[in-house]
Structure formats: structure tokens, C-alpha cells
């Protein structure tokens, strides 16, 4: 049994890559989807075994993140007034109007 995800993927990709079996035949017995096998095969052809290592799917940025200027202003106000974030939000909103 494979111990890592990379080994599991390699177990399914190598016979297809070495033309021992066809992709269509592997899909019939493989517990993974056809699309997964196709992606793994493409990554293996492109990058070798390194292409089969799982990659992070978490987003690199958050479009809803608070701008740094507002964060800095909130930190300044918290040090000065010791108010909670909810009250500071109201104060900053009034200052912008």
C-alpha cells in the first residue's frame, strides 16, 4: 500500500505513462475520477514525480481584507482610547463622512 499521496498517484500514473495499460482501461478500475487521472498524467509528463506532490488550494490573497491604512488607524485608536473594535468602527465611519 502507498504511504503518501504522491506514491498513490504514481501507482496509477506509471502504467499509463509506460503504455502498459490505456487510460480508458485504468478509469474502469481506478477509484479516482477520469479528470484526476488526466491531470496527474499531464503533471507527471510536465514535471516528473514532483508534479504529483499535492499543492495547496488555499487562496493567496483575500479580496475582502481590510486595507492596511484602516488597520493601522484602528491600532492607533485602540492604544489611545482603549475602545472595542465595534465602537472604533462607528468612530471611523463618522470620520469618513
C-alpha positions as CSV (number, residue, x, y, z in Angstrom):
1,X,0.0,0.0,0.0
2,X,1.2,3.5,-0.8
3,X,2.2,5.6,2.2
4,X,1.9,9.0,0.7
5,X,-0.4,10.7,-1.8
6,X,2.4,11.0,-4.3
7,X,3.0,7.3,-4.2
8,X,-0.7,6.6,-4.7
9,X,-0.8,8.9,-7.7
10,X,2.4,7.4,-9.1
11,X,0.9,3.9,-8.7
12,X,-1.9,4.9,-11.1
13,X,0.1,7.1,-13.5
14,X,3.1,5.0,-14.2
15,X,1.4,2.1,-16.0
16,X,-0.5,4.6,-18.2
17,X,2.7,6.6,-18.9
18,X,4.7,3.5,-19.7
19,X,1.9,2.4,-22.1
20,X,1.3,-0.9,-20.1
21,X,-2.4,0.0,-20.0
22,X,-4.6,2.5,-21.6
23,X,-6.2,5.4,-19.7
24,X,-9.7,4.1,-20.7
25,X,-8.9,0.8,-19.0
26,X,-7.4,2.4,-15.9
27,X,-10.5,4.5,-15.4
28,X,-12.7,1.4,-15.1
29,X,-10.8,0.1,-12.1
30,X,-9.4,3.3,-10.6
31,X,-11.2,4.7,-7.5
32,X,-10.3,8.2,-8.7
33,X,-12.1,10.2,-11.4
34,X,-11.1,10.3,-15.0
35,X,-10.3,14.0,-14.7
36,X,-7.9,13.4,-11.8
37,X,-6.0,10.7,-13.7
38,X,-5.7,13.1,-16.7
39,X,-4.4,15.9,-14.6
40,X,-1.9,13.7,-12.8
41,X,-0.7,12.3,-16.1
42,X,-0.2,15.7,-17.5
43,X,1.6,16.9,-14.4
44,X,3.8,13.8,-14.5
45,X,4.7,14.4,-18.1
46,X,5.5,18.0,-17.4
47,X,7.3,17.9,-14.1
48,X,8.0,14.3,-13.4
49,X,7.4,12.9,-9.8
50,X,7.5,16.4,-8.4
51,X,4.3,17.1,-10.3
52,X,2.4,14.5,-8.3
53,X,3.0,16.2,-4.9
54,X,-0.2,17.8,-3.7
55,X,-0.4,21.6,-4.0
56,X,-2.1,24.0,-1.6
57,X,-5.6,25.1,-2.7
58,X,-5.9,27.9,-0.2
59,X,-6.2,31.4,-1.8
60,X,-3.1,33.6,-1.8
61,X,-5.0,36.8,-1.2
62,X,-8.3,37.8,0.3
63,X,-10.1,40.5,-1.7
64,X,-12.2,41.4,1.4
65,X,-9.2,42.1,3.6
66,X,-9.2,45.4,5.5
67,X,-6.8,47.9,3.9
68,X,-3.6,48.4,5.8
69,X,-4.3,52.1,6.4
70,X,-7.5,51.3,8.2
71,X,-5.8,48.5,10.3
72,X,-3.1,51.0,11.3
73,X,-5.7,53.6,12.2
74,X,-7.6,51.1,14.3
75,X,-4.4,50.1,16.2
76,X,-3.6,53.8,16.9
77,X,-7.2,54.4,18.2
78,X,-7.1,51.3,20.4
79,X,-3.9,52.5,22.0
80,X,-5.3,56.0,22.6
81,X,-8.9,55.2,23.6
82,X,-9.0,51.5,24.7
83,X,-12.3,51.2,22.9
84,X,-13.5,47.9,21.4
85,X,-13.5,47.2,17.6
86,X,-17.2,47.8,17.2
87,X,-17.1,51.3,18.7
88,X,-14.0,52.1,16.7
89,X,-15.8,51.1,13.5
90,X,-18.5,53.6,14.3
91,X,-16.0,56.3,15.0
92,X,-14.0,55.7,11.8
93,X,-17.3,55.6,9.8
94,X,-18.3,59.0,11.2
95,X,-14.8,60.5,10.4
96,X,-15.1,59.4,6.8
97,X,-18.5,61.1,6.2
